[in-house]
C-alpha cells in the first residue's frame, strides 16, 4: 500500500477493548524506562498518545507533557485524567508545534509507520525537528523479522467478545484485521515495519543518532527476531 491516507480504522470502542485491560504496573514500567532516558523534568511530546496512559504517568514524574492524537474518542478519555498533562488533537503529518520546542518526544505502542515509506520518513523528520539539540526521541515499534515469521489467523476472547485476528505481511508492510462476534465494525491496521538496522539508517538520515535499542522496555534486552517489539532511543544531533 502506498497511499498517504492513514491505514488504520478504529471502531469507536477499540480503546476500551484493548487499552483498558493494560494494568497500571505495565504502564509504570514503561514510563520508568522513558523517564530514565530523557532529560529530567523536561518538556515532552507524547505523539499518538491515545487515551493518555503514558502522558499521565510521565506527567506524574514531573515532566511537562503535551499529548497529541487524532482520535477525539481517545482524547476525551485522556483529558479526564488527573495529571497536569495537556492534550491537543491533530494529524501527525502536520504537527502544530514550533521546531525545537521539546526536550523529548515519545511515540509508543506501535504508533509509527502508518503511512507509505516517504511519508513515514517525513513524520520522523518532523519529530526530529521538534526536538531541541540533544533532545531525545523514544520509539516503541514492531520488529519486522518477528512478524515475518508470525502471520496467520488466531481467535481469542476479550471482555467476553470473540475476536478473530488475521495478520499478513507483504514486503515490509504488516496488515492486521480484527473481526468481532458482537457485530461491531471490523478494525483494520497497516504499518511499514522495520528491522533494527533499517530503523537506525532511517533515523540517521533525518538527523537522529541512535543512543540505545532494546526490547521489553529493558535496556539489558537487545532486539531479536524472537521479540515482537523493540524500543529505540534517538538523540537529535544538532
N, C-alpha and C positions, 0 to 999 in steps of 0.2 A: 504494500500500500504506500502511495507516495503523496497523498493529499496532506495539506497542512490543516485540515479540519481535525479537531480533537477526536482521537479514535477511542472514545470512551462514552458510554451511555449509562448513567446511573439511574436505577429505579429510585423513587422518592425515599424508600425506606432502606436503601442499601447501607447507609452508615449505621442505622440502628441494628441491622442484622450482623454486620461484620466488624464494626468498630466497637460497639457496646461490649462484646464479650472479652475484650482485651483488658487484662487485670492491671490494677494500679502498680503492682510490683514490676511488671514488664515496662510500663511507661517510665517509672522512676529509674530503672536500669538504663534505658535508652537515653533519657535526659542526663543522667550522670555521665555517660560516655561523651555526649555533646559538650557538657559543661567542662569536661577535662581537657578538651582540645581547642576550645575557643577562648578568647581573652576574658578575663574576669569582669563581671558586671558590665557587659558590653551591650551595644545596640545591635539587636539580632533580628533578621528577617526569617520567618518560618514560611517558606514558599510552598504552596499547595498544602496548607495547614489542616484542611478537613475540619473536623469538629474541635480542633484546638487542644488535643490532649498533650502534645509536646509543647505547644506555645505556653499553656498554663504551667506545666511542670518547669519549664525554663524560666518563666517569669518569677516563679516561687524561689528560684535560685539567684535572684537579684539581677537578672538580665532585663533590659528594656526591650520587650518583644513586640514586633508587628507581625501578625498573621495575615496571610494573603491566600485567597482561594476564589474560584469561580462559582462555587455552589452556594446559593442563598440558603438552602436547607442546612448544609453543614455549618455555615456561618451563624445562623440563628442559634444553633446549639453552642457554638464556640463563644458567642457573646454572652451567653447565660452563665459562663464560668465565673469563678470567684476571684481570679487573679487580675492584675493590672494590665494584662496583655491587650493590645488594640488590634482590631481586625478590619481588613479592607477587602472589598470584593473587586475582582478584575481578572484579566487574561494574562497568563504568564508570558505571552508573546509581546505584551505591551506593559511592562512594569511601570507603575505610576510613581516611581521614586527617583530622586536625583542620583546621579552617579556619585560613587564614593560616599554614600550616606549610611553605610552599615559597617560595623566591625566584624560581623559574621553573618552567615546565612546557612540555613539547612533546607534540604529537600528530601524528605523521608518517606518511607513506606511505598517504595516504587512509584514515585510521582514524577520521575524524569524519563523522557523517551516516548511520549505520546504522539509525536509528530513524525514527519519524514526526516531523513538524516540532516539536510541543510537547516531545517527549522530547529531541530534539537540542538545543533551546534550553535545557532543564533541565540537560543534560550540560555545555554550555558555561558556564552559570551556576555549576554546581558546581565546575568547574575554576577559574573566576574567584575563587570564594570560598576555594579552597585557596592562593591566592597572597597573599603579604604586600603591603601598599600599595606601589605602583610595581613590583610583580613583573611578569615578562614571560611571555607565552604565545606559542609558535610553532606555528602550524597549517600543515600541508602537505596541500593538498586539490586535487581535480579542479576544473577550470574548466568550469562548466556550458555555456557557449556553445561551447566546443570540442567537447564530446560531443554537443551537439545537431546538429552537422554531421558527426559521425564515428560513426554507428551502423552495424550490419550484422554480417556474419559473415566471419571470416578463419580460415585454418588455418596452423599453424606447428609446428615441432618444438622440443622442449626435452628435453635429456638422452636423445635417441633416441626419445622418446614423441611421437606425433602429438596435437595439441591443436586442437579446434575451439572458437573463441570467438565467442559471439553477444552483441552489445550492443544494447539497445533503450532509448529514452527515452520516458517518459510524464509530461508536465508537467515538474517539476523532479527527477524520480527516474530514476536510471540503474540498469538491471538488466543483469547480466553472468552468462552461463552458460558454463562450461568443461567440455567433454566430451573424454575421453581414449580413445585407441585401445588401451590396455592393460587395459581392463576395470576400472580404478579408478573409484570413485564420482564422479559429476559434482560440480563445485563451483558454487555459486550465490551471488551477491552482489547487494545492492541498497543504494543510498545516496540520500539527498537531496543534490543538488548546488547550488552557489551561484555566481552571478555576483559579481564583486568588490564592487559596491555593496550587494548583498544581505547579504554576509558582514559588511561594515562596519556596516550597520544592526543586524544581529543582535548583533554584539559590543557595540555602543554600548548596546543595550537591557539587557545584563547587566553593565554597568559596566566595559567594556573599551575603552580608547582605541586606535585604530589608529595604530601607530608607523610601519609600513612594509608595503608589498606588493610582491612581486617574483615572478619565475619562475626556474626552474633554479637555485635557491639562489644567486642572483646579484643583489645589490641594484641593479645597473645595468640589469637587465632587468625592465621592467614587465609585469604580466599582460596578455595579449591573447587574443582568441578563437583565435589560431593556436597557442597553447601549452596542452598538456593539463593542466598542474599549476601551482599558484601557492602561494606561501608568504606568510603573513601574520604580522606581529609585533604583538602587542597588549600593552597595559600596564594593569594594574589601577589604577583612578582613585583609590580611597580604601580 
